[in-house]
Amino acid sequence: MALTSSDQILLVPQERYWDWVQAAREFAVYFGVTLTPDRDSAGRFRSTPHTVSIIDYPGAWPDDSVAWFREHYPAVRLDLLAVQKPETLSELLAERIARNDPAGDTMQTLTLLWPTDYPVITQPFGVNEAYYRRFGLPGHEGVDIRALMSTPIYACAAGRVYLVQSDPGNHAYGAHVRIRHEGGYRTVYAHLARALVHEGQSVGAGQQIGLADSTGNSSGSHLHLTLKSDGATERGETIFPGDIIDPTPFLIKPGERPPVAGEGLGWGPGVCLVGVHGRADGPLVAADYPVLQAARVEAVKLLANAHPDCVQRLRALNPDVFLLARLYADFRGGRRVDPDEFVQWQVDDIRRMYDRGVRYFEVHNEPNLTIEGWGANWRNGDGFESWYLDVVAKLRPRFAEAKFGFPGCSPGEDAEGVRQDMWRFLEQCETAIAESDWVGVHCYWRNADEMLSAEHGLGFLEYRSRWPDKLLFVTEFSNPSAAVDSQTKGDQYVQYYRLLRHRAGLGAAFCFVLSASSGVVHETWRAEDGRATAIPDLVGARDF
C-alpha cells in the first residue's frame, strides 16, 4: 500500500541540509512526503503510527537514531537510508519512485504472535466503557482471547520477564506474567492457572510461559492480554492511563503469520541477531570460546561436521544462542559430487546436530564459484537448482523439522574460470529459492562507503526486493582488506550489526570469520596463538 504525506516524513541531517533537500525534492513531490531536520518533530508527526525515513551515516546524528526513536517514539516505523552523499540519495529515491515504493524496507516496531491455541477474541480492546469507568478506565484495557482451562499460554514476542504474580488472590489479574520487550513495549498475560517462567528470565517469541485459567476478576477461562508502550500516555498516543495501548494492530493470527526469523528458537520477529561464522576449517577449539564470550555473540554458524560438544559449550555461554550449520563437501579440483553422495556424506552430521536442537541448515556454499562445483557439477544456476532440489528432497523426510536454506552466493560479475555472475545465477534458481525455507546472502566491502552501498554491504536489500516474503540470513559478511586494521573493522561491524538490527525479515548476520588455521588471516577475530584482535571487545561493548 502506498504511503501518503499523512504517514511518512523524511528526516534530513543539518549538515549539507540544502544539498539533501535538493536530492530528495523529486521524491518528496512525487509521494507528498514532508522533510524536517528535527527528530522530535519527526517523532511527533501528525499521524501515528507513521514512518520516519532517516538519512543515516556516521556522524549524521549526535547518537544512534534507531535507539533514540525506540526510546522516545517507539510506535514509529523506521526506514533507514544508509547513504553518505546527496548524489547517492537521489539515485536511491529514484529507484523507489520507479517501484512506487516510498518507504522501502521499514523496520517493524513490534509484532505479537498469537498467545493461545484459539484464534478468537472474546472481548475486544476499548469496549464496555460503562463497566470499566468504575475502574478509572475508558474501556476494556486489553483483549480477551479464548483459552481453555490448563491450555498453553505463549509469549507474544521475545523479551525478559519482569514480574510474576503467583498468588491469584492478590490481584484483579489473578496469577499473571509481565514481559518487557525491545522498543519500550510490555505485555501482560492475566488470569493464569500458574506461570511457567520466573522473574528475570529471557523468553523467546512463541515460548510457553503459563497455563490458562480464570483467576482474579474473571468469569471464565481465557487469556487477558494487555500491551503497554512506555511514555504513550504522556505523549498523548493513548487515552488510557498507564501507557496502555491497543494490541490488536500488532497481533498476527495463526495462518496469517508472516515468515518469522527463528520463531520459538530464542528470539522474536524484527530482530537480526549478532552472529559470527565459527572456525573456518574445522570444529571450534578452546581458544574460540573466550572470544565468543567477550563479543556477546547471539548466533554462531558452524560447519555441520563440527563436534557435537560445540553445541553444548556454546549453550553454556549463552543458553539462547541461535545455531546454523552449513552442509559441507569438498568440490575443489573439479571433483564431482552427485546429490546421493552429498546426502550420504551429510546425514550423520545433520543427525548429530539435529538431535541437539539445531534446525537451520545451509545447503552448500557459493555454488556460483568453480571451487564450489560450478563448471564440473553444474554449468549454471539451472543445473545447481536441479542438484539442490534433489538434495533437499532426500533430506526433508529424514529431518521433518529442519529448515533448509539456499546458500549464499559469491557476489560479483562473471569471472572466467572463477565465477558466474551472481544475479544471473540466482535468476536461474527461482524455483529452488521459492521452495527453500530461507535464503543466505553474502555481503563484503573494503571501505566505509562500500559497506553502505547496495552492491556490497547492503546487498541483502536487492534480495529483499526480489523475494519480499523470504526469510534471509546474512550468512557471511566482512571487510577482508589487508590494508584495514582490526580496530576500524570492528567499528564497521558494530555499525553494520546496528544497521541490520531491526531490518524486517533478517534472522541473523554472521561475520566471517571467528578463526582459521590459515588462508583468511585478515578476517579472523583472533590469531592462531589465541590472541584476540580488537574486534571481539568492540562488538561486545555495543549498546544493543
C-alpha atoms as one frame of an Amber mdcrd trajectory, in Angstrom:
protein
   0.000   0.000   0.000   1.475   3.340  -0.998   2.019   5.836   1.768   0.795
   9.406   1.561   2.042  12.622   3.120  -0.095  11.794   6.175   2.068   8.882
   7.250   5.673   9.444   6.133   8.295  12.069   6.887  11.918  12.306   5.709
  14.485  13.191   8.382  17.359  15.174   6.845  20.708  15.997   8.586  21.611
  19.623   9.290  24.996  19.050   7.662  24.634  19.917   3.934  20.929  20.348
   4.611  20.043  22.068   1.323  22.037  19.542  -0.706  19.997  16.743   0.885
  16.749  18.654   0.286  17.632  19.135  -3.369  18.446  15.429  -3.730  15.078
  14.477  -2.205  12.958  17.119  -3.968  11.554  14.928  -6.763  10.791  12.101
  -4.296   9.070  14.465  -1.834   6.899  15.988  -4.545   6.053  12.624  -6.127
   4.893  10.978  -2.880   3.869  14.103  -0.949   6.459  13.432   1.775   7.365
  16.149   4.293  11.026  16.891   5.152  12.468  18.003   8.506  15.895  18.160
  10.171  14.375  17.756  13.649  13.981  14.255  15.122  11.447  15.356  17.701
   9.241  16.893  15.014   9.519  13.694  13.003   8.505  11.642  16.014   5.508
  13.873  16.791   4.322  13.883  13.179   0.535  14.157  12.863  -0.198  10.505
  12.039   0.563   7.672  14.457   1.837   5.180  13.705   3.772   6.670  10.829
   7.086   6.093   9.050  10.209   8.176   9.546  12.755   7.762   6.734  16.168
   8.650   8.198  19.234   9.653   6.199  21.760   7.753   8.284  25.559   7.790
   8.034  28.347   8.031  10.641  28.165  11.472  12.280  24.812  12.444  10.778
  23.178  12.490  14.216  24.523  13.053  17.742  23.717   9.459  18.745  22.152
   6.263  17.420  18.901   7.406  15.816  17.318   3.961  15.899  17.887   3.716
  19.657  16.702   7.324  20.082  13.389   6.658  18.325  12.942   3.365  20.178
  13.225   5.316  23.451  11.193   8.412  22.585   8.731   7.332  19.875   8.565
   3.532  19.909   5.373   3.337  17.801   7.087   4.945  14.807   8.129   2.746
  11.871  11.718   3.425  10.813  13.171   3.381   7.311  16.975   3.785   7.265
  18.517   5.366   4.175  22.161   4.292   4.539  23.739   6.867   2.221  26.653
   9.254   2.713  26.221  11.587  -0.262  23.217  13.505  -1.625  24.008  12.088
  -5.057  23.592   8.551  -3.717  20.335   9.536  -2.015  18.990  10.873  -5.290
  19.725   7.549  -7.001  18.133   5.521  -4.183  14.975   7.639  -4.133  14.714
   7.480  -7.929  14.607   3.682  -7.618  11.763   3.983  -5.096   9.843   6.237
  -7.450  10.294   3.667 -10.216   8.967   0.926  -7.875   6.214   3.196  -6.495
   7.580   2.264  -3.047   8.155   5.335  -0.828   9.037   3.579   2.426  11.273
   0.727   1.285  12.204  -1.854   3.923  10.729  -0.339   7.092  11.688  -1.672
  10.491   8.914  -3.379  12.375   8.454  -1.840  15.803   6.627  -4.835  17.223
   4.873  -7.980  16.093   2.802 -10.009  18.557   2.473 -13.715  17.892  -0.866
 -15.210  18.880  -0.586 -16.188  22.563  -3.079 -19.109  22.724  -4.106 -22.101
  20.635  -7.501 -20.483  19.867  -7.525 -17.621  17.305 -10.663 -15.961  18.708
 -11.023 -12.610  20.517 -13.874 -12.804  23.015 -13.723  -9.154  24.204 -12.012
  -6.505  22.062  -9.946  -3.573  23.270 -11.753  -0.418  24.396 -15.304  -1.809
  24.614 -17.789  -1.770  27.532 -16.988   1.787  28.577 -19.749   1.934  31.213
 -18.430  -1.112  33.062 -14.744  -0.111  33.056 -15.424   3.521  34.025 -15.724
   2.365  37.671 -12.032   1.368  37.470 -10.951   4.710  36.012 -10.595   3.280
  32.517 -12.225   4.496  29.284 -12.938   0.904  28.239 -11.544  -2.631  28.272
  -7.792  -2.194  28.744  -6.722  -5.208  26.703  -8.064  -8.023  24.569  -9.578
 -11.225  25.886  -8.554 -14.270  23.871 -10.093 -17.708  24.028  -8.038 -20.219
  26.033  -9.494 -23.343  27.617  -8.512 -24.248  31.165  -4.930 -25.542  31.522
  -4.083 -24.944  27.836  -0.753 -23.262  26.968  -0.158 -19.527  27.024   2.714
 -18.279  24.851   4.895 -15.161  24.890   3.850 -12.849  22.055   7.401 -11.575
  21.489  10.901 -12.102  22.793  11.793 -10.291  25.990  12.582 -10.550  29.686
  10.087 -11.429  32.433   9.987  -8.545  34.918   7.088  -9.665  37.141   5.368
 -12.925  38.047   2.267 -12.782  40.251   1.896 -16.289  41.652  -0.824 -15.663
  44.246  -4.121 -15.476  42.313  -5.975 -13.852  45.207  -3.961 -10.638  45.483
  -4.642  -9.005  42.114  -7.538  -8.349  39.726  -5.458 -10.073  37.034  -5.094
 -13.131  39.262  -1.950 -15.125  38.557  -0.179 -13.320  35.730   3.120 -12.692
  33.930   4.591  -9.426  32.670   7.297  -9.272  29.986   9.408  -6.327  28.817
  10.331  -6.196  25.118  12.657  -4.110  22.962  11.392  -0.685  21.958   9.796
   0.123  25.315   6.924  -2.343  24.950   5.489  -4.507  27.750   2.917  -7.293
  27.638   0.738  -8.633  30.488  -0.750 -12.163  30.454  -3.570 -12.390  33.001
  -5.940 -14.904  34.693  -3.457 -17.810  34.541  -3.627 -21.077  36.434   0.105
 -20.709  37.013   3.210 -19.237  35.478   5.911 -21.447  33.978   8.610 -18.752
  33.999  10.374 -16.725  36.668  11.308 -13.072  37.095  14.472 -12.116  35.207
  14.117 -14.970  32.719  14.641 -14.287  29.000  11.922 -15.781  26.818  11.568
 -16.248  23.086   8.631 -15.379  20.863   6.197 -18.290  20.967   7.714 -19.810
  24.126   5.182 -21.245  26.597   5.055 -19.089  29.717   1.981 -20.345  31.566
  -1.312 -22.256  31.678  -4.754 -20.685  31.180  -7.433 -20.387  33.853  -9.922
 -17.881  35.275  -8.098 -16.498  38.342  -8.663 -12.927  39.544 -11.623 -10.883
  38.291 -12.751 -13.308  35.623 -15.920 -15.200  34.865 -14.498 -17.955  32.675
 -11.242 -19.411  31.447  -9.499 -17.121  28.930  -6.362 -15.015  28.467  -6.466
 -11.287  29.062  -3.606  -9.624  27.105  -2.573  -6.028  27.825   0.041  -4.104
  25.809   1.901  -1.054  27.121   4.259   1.341  25.346   6.477   3.330  27.699
   5.531   7.017  27.650   2.472   6.564  25.413   0.082   8.264  27.868   2.326
  11.300  28.358   2.884  11.620  24.621  -0.869  11.638  24.022  -0.768   8.462
  21.945  -3.474   6.840  24.073  -6.402   7.972  26.232  -5.722   5.089  28.624
  -3.640   5.566  31.773  -0.505   3.588  32.490   0.774   3.672  28.853  -1.848
   1.082  27.781  -2.339   0.839  24.009  -4.439  -1.364  21.754  -2.576  -4.641
  20.986  -4.940  -5.576  18.144  -2.965  -3.967  15.256   0.180  -5.815  16.369
  -1.406  -9.273  16.710  -0.974 -11.884  13.983  -3.379 -14.805  13.969  -2.132
 -18.311  13.182  -2.372 -18.824   9.443  -1.832 -15.100   8.820   1.664 -15.211
  10.248   4.468 -13.890   8.026   7.895 -15.587   7.973   9.381 -15.066  11.432
  13.092 -15.447  11.972  13.667 -18.268  14.388  10.198 -18.398  15.862  10.317
 -20.460  19.051  14.115 -20.688  18.886  15.012 -17.847  21.204  14.330 -14.529
  19.516  11.490 -12.520  18.115  10.455 -11.109  14.760  12.194  -7.984  13.553
  15.447  -8.705  15.425  18.575  -9.533  13.434  20.966 -11.372  15.734  24.646
 -10.529  16.155  26.406 -13.568  14.736  29.791 -14.879  13.659  30.895 -17.699
  11.382  32.741 -20.189  13.590  36.139 -21.631  12.804  36.540 -21.686   9.015
  38.147 -25.083   8.595  37.129 -27.318  11.463  35.383 -27.555  14.819  35.694
 -24.825  17.413  38.755 -25.091  19.649  39.332 -23.961  23.230  40.707 -20.552
  22.246  37.499 -19.692  20.367  35.111 -19.689  23.325  36.584 -16.731  25.286
  36.384 -14.676  22.085  32.708 -15.546  21.625  32.018 -14.681  25.245  33.805
 -11.313  25.007  31.817 -10.416  21.888  28.455 -11.369  23.467  27.602 -13.252
  20.301  23.933 -14.198  19.851  24.305 -16.547  16.866  27.019 -18.857  15.553
  27.328 -20.504  12.159  29.084 -23.887  12.271  30.073 -26.475   9.721  27.712
 -29.417  10.052  30.657 -31.738  10.733  31.575 -29.749  13.873  31.957 -31.801
  17.036  28.631 -32.123  18.910  30.331 -30.834  22.067  30.483 -27.430  20.331
  26.728 -27.109  20.721  26.835 -27.869  24.430  29.693 -25.429  25.091  28.056
 -22.646  23.080  24.829 -23.037  25.032  26.796 -22.920  28.251  27.995 -19.458
  27.196  24.549 -18.339  26.045  21.506 -20.579  26.612  19.589 -18.658  23.917
  22.305 -18.850  21.256  20.993 -19.487  17.753  22.930 -22.071  15.737  23.014
 -22.508  11.989  25.011 -25.285  10.317  26.406 -25.369   6.784  26.455 -28.661
   4.924  29.981 -29.011   3.598  31.680 -31.083   0.902  34.987 -30.612  -0.911
  34.394 -29.713  -4.585  37.912 -28.461  -5.303  39.861 -29.681  -8.307  36.719
 -30.314 -10.333  35.582 -33.090  -8.030  32.155 -34.404  -8.979  29.641 -34.936
  -6.182  26.164 -36.107  -7.123  23.152 -35.495  -4.839  23.125 -39.075  -3.496
  26.792 -38.841  -2.457  26.298 -35.423  -0.882  23.323 -36.623   1.142  25.153
 -39.777   2.210  28.063 -37.675   3.493  25.778 -35.260   5.366  23.192 -37.486
   7.045  25.222 -38.474  10.099  26.483 -34.917  10.641  22.982 -33.477  10.361
  21.637 -36.108  12.735  24.190 -35.192  15.426  23.257 -31.520  15.145  19.530
 -32.167  14.784  19.426 -34.332  17.906  20.919 -31.399  19.821  18.224 -28.983
  18.692  19.830 -27.398  15.615  17.196 -26.851  12.927  18.648 -24.412  10.396
  20.926 -25.878   7.699  22.555 -24.099   4.751  22.820 -26.476   1.790  26.317
 -25.931   0.343  28.144 -22.615  -0.163  28.766 -20.124  -3.016  27.687 -22.541
  -5.775  28.475 -19.989  -8.498  32.229 -20.499  -7.858  34.432 -23.038  -9.621
  35.944 -24.232  -6.341  32.405 -24.956  -5.091  31.235 -27.039  -8.045  30.390
 -24.574 -10.825  31.578 -25.943 -14.158  32.205 -29.537 -13.121  28.948 -30.329
 -11.272  26.623 -27.715 -12.823  27.235 -25.232 -15.622  24.761 -22.596 -14.498
  22.014 -21.871 -11.989  19.607 -24.231 -13.733  21.986 -27.118 -13.111  22.533
 -26.206  -9.485  18.795 -25.826  -8.957  18.226 -29.451 -10.035  21.101 -30.635
  -7.818  19.890 -28.588  -4.826  16.236 -29.639  -5.101  17.289 -33.287  -5.321
  19.417 -32.962  -2.179  16.668 -31.226  -0.185  14.029 -33.716  -1.345  16.184
 -36.542   0.009  16.823 -34.802   3.349  13.367 -33.460   4.263  11.740 -36.865
   5.006  14.566 -37.694   7.432  14.520 -34.348   9.273  10.930 -33.153   9.361
  11.541 -30.012  11.430  14.722 -28.911   9.648  14.772 -25.550   7.845  16.884
 -25.919   4.702  18.347 -22.730   3.247  19.502 -21.760  -0.216  23.224 -20.977
   0.091  24.869 -17.586  -0.083  26.405 -16.887  -3.482  29.703 -15.178  -4.260
  28.856 -11.524  -5.036  30.126 -10.162  -8.322  30.024 -10.393 -12.083  31.287
 -13.091 -14.452  34.934 -14.018 -13.926  36.173 -16.551 -16.457  37.075 -19.833
 -14.833  36.220 -18.476 -11.384  32.596 -17.355 -11.048  29.256 -16.981 -12.826
  27.571 -13.612 -12.358  25.634 -13.869  -9.099  22.339 -12.322 -10.234  22.201
 -14.327 -13.439  22.894 -17.472 -11.412  20.155 -16.626  -8.902  17.620 -15.825
 -11.616  18.141 -19.383 -12.878  17.372 -20.724  -9.385  13.949 -19.147  -8.848
  12.191 -22.448  -8.129  14.844 -23.585  -5.667  14.679 -20.284  -3.820  10.877
 -20.387  -3.711  10.940 -23.881  -2.194  13.642 -23.066   0.372  12.812 -22.283
   3.981  15.217 -19.342   3.905  17.949 -17.778   1.764  21.574 -16.960   2.578
  23.249 -13.714   1.476  26.969 -12.858   1.342  27.959  -9.186   1.760  31.552
  -7.941   1.556  33.169  -4.494   1.437  36.622  -2.881   1.657  35.794   0.605
   2.962  33.034   2.524   4.743  31.402   3.692   1.503  31.164   0.137   0.177
  29.695  -1.036   3.486  26.746   1.308   2.890  26.358   0.546  -0.811  23.687
  -1.678  -2.344  26.344  -3.537  -4.343  28.357  -4.542  -1.278  27.356  -4.273
   2.397  23.680  -3.669   1.692  23.408  -6.382  -0.939  20.613  -8.005   1.049
  18.285  -5.149   0.014  18.110  -6.446  -3.556  17.327  -9.921  -2.209  14.534
  -8.390  -0.131  13.200  -6.590  -3.209  13.189  -9.772  -5.312  11.918 -12.115
  -2.602   9.956  -9.892  -0.184   8.418 -12.752   1.818  11.527 -14.910   2.188
  13.429 -15.125   5.468  17.038 -14.010   4.892  20.267 -14.643   6.776  23.474
 -12.750   6.016  25.456 -15.976   6.257  28.772 -14.217   5.583  29.943 -10.628
   5.745  33.276  -8.929   6.397  35.839  -6.380   5.345  38.607  -8.683   4.030
  41.050  -5.893   3.147  44.572  -6.413   4.472  45.026  -2.614   4.446  42.295
  -2.040   7.078  43.185  -2.567  10.750  41.045  -4.601  13.149  40.002  -1.520
  15.154  38.447   0.016  12.030  36.887  -3.281  11.028  35.411  -3.734  14.495
  33.879  -0.254  14.394  32.410  -1.037  10.978  30.996  -4.351  12.183  29.231
  -2.728  15.138  27.742  -0.131  12.810  26.671  -2.897  10.415  25.068  -5.004
  13.154  23.219  -1.896  14.337  22.063  -1.076  10.814  20.647  -4.584  10.384
  19.302  -4.965  13.917  15.658  -4.188  13.146  15.518  -4.977   9.437  12.323
  -6.910   8.824  12.874 -10.482   7.677  16.583 -10.720   8.580  17.247 -13.512
  11.078  20.960 -13.051  11.835  24.173 -11.663  10.349  27.278 -13.872  10.618
  30.616 -12.085  10.370  33.326 -14.088   8.608  35.274 -15.397  10.485  35.979
 -16.311  14.128  39.228 -18.181  13.495  41.045 -20.244  10.869  44.204 -22.321
  10.666  45.285 -20.465   7.508  44.147 -18.575   4.438  41.960 -15.774   5.822
  44.210 -14.130   8.414  42.922 -10.641   7.573  39.372 -11.596   8.541  39.771
 -13.599  11.767  38.650 -12.325  15.160  41.628 -13.982  16.818  45.110 -15.151
  15.834  46.124 -18.810  15.957  48.214 -18.170  19.076  44.946 -17.300  20.857
  45.337 -13.518  20.957  42.134 -11.680  20.105  42.024  -8.763  17.696  40.205
  -5.554  18.621  37.009  -6.879  17.036  35.523  -9.044  19.844  35.770  -6.335
  22.511  34.292  -3.709  20.193  31.390  -5.992  19.279  30.915  -6.930  22.936
  30.777  -3.265  24.002  27.829  -2.499  21.688  24.798  -0.874  23.320  22.136
  -3.202  21.857
